[in-house]
Amino acid sequence: AVINLVVFEVARRWFGVEFNVMMGGVAQKVAEWNVIFASIVPSLVAVVIYFLLLKKTGKPDKIFRVVAVFALVFSFYSPITATKELTTQLILSFMHLVAAFEITKSLTHDFKK
């Protein structure tokens, strides 16, 4: 969440990205709490999935990475459809990539070696 918040603030303050998106059918500006919430919720879901894989398989890393890739690809739908502003789409997609990498890195053992 911290890295994504930094990316968000740098894009907003230094590069003037406005982050106007459609949320729930209403045009809104993305706020800091949106970034934090959108980073923490997937992290919690990932922990649950990883824990379940650990209980079922004993070696969840490989399966979790595959699930993470599919989740990442699926997650790109939201930033691409939420706005027509290319810069906002790219920054939000990058933030999804950052979150996916950090979550996967934190949970899988191969990255820790």
N, C-alpha and C positions, 0 to 999 in steps of 0.2 A: 504494500500500500504506500509505503514511503517513497519508493522509487517512482511509482506512477504519479504520486502527488508532485514530486519534483518536476517530472516531465510535463505535467499539466501546467504548473505554474510558470515554467520557462517558456512553454509555447504561448501561454496567455499573456504574460507580462512582457517578455522580450520580443516576441514575434507577432503579437497582436491577434492570435487565433481566438475567435470569439466563442467557439464551441456551442453554436446554436444547433439544437437537435430536436427531433420529435420524440417525446416521452409520453406514453399513454395517450397518443393522439393529439397532444398539445405541444406547441413549439415552446421550448424552454432553453435557457442557458445551463450548461453543466456547471455544477458548483463543486466545491472541494469535498463536501460530504458525499456527493455522488461518486466521486473517484474512490474515496475510502471504502464506501459500501460495496462498490463494484469490484474492489480488490479483495475485501475480506470474505464476502459470501462465497466466491469460488474457492477460496483457500479452505474454508470450513467444509465445503462439499468434497473437495479433494482429499482432505484428511479422512473423512468418513469412507470414501471409496478406497483409499489406500489401506486403511485399517481392515476393511472387509476383505480385500484381496490378500492381505497378510494372514488373516485368520483362515481363509479358504485354501491358499496356495503355499504359504510359507515363504515364497519368493515373489513378491508382487511387482518388483521394479519394471521388468520387461512389459508386463501386461499394462501396468499403470502408464508407462510412456506411450503405448499405443492409444490408450483411452485419452490421454492428455493431448495427443496430436489431433485426434478426431474432435475433441472438445474445442481446441484452438481453432481449427478450421470452421467449425460451426459458429464459434463466437465472432468471427469476422462479419457475419450477416448483419448483426446489430449496428456497428459503426457505418457500414456501407449503405444501409437503408435508412438510417436515422437522420441523414443530412445529405444535401447535394454539394456541400462545400468540400472540395477535394482535400484541402489541407486538414480540415477537421477529421475527415475519414482516415487519412493517413496517420495522424497523430493518435487517434483513438485506436486504430488497428495496431499501431506500434505499442501502445499501452497494454493491449490484450496480449501481445507477444511477450512483453516484459513480465506480466503477471504469470503467464503460462510457464515461462522459463524459470522464474523464481520459485514458483510452487513445485514444479517438477524437480528442480535442483535440491530444494529443501527436503523433499520426501524420499527421493530415490537414493540408494546407497552408492551406486556407481559414480555419481558426481562427487561424493565425499572423499573418495580415495585419491 
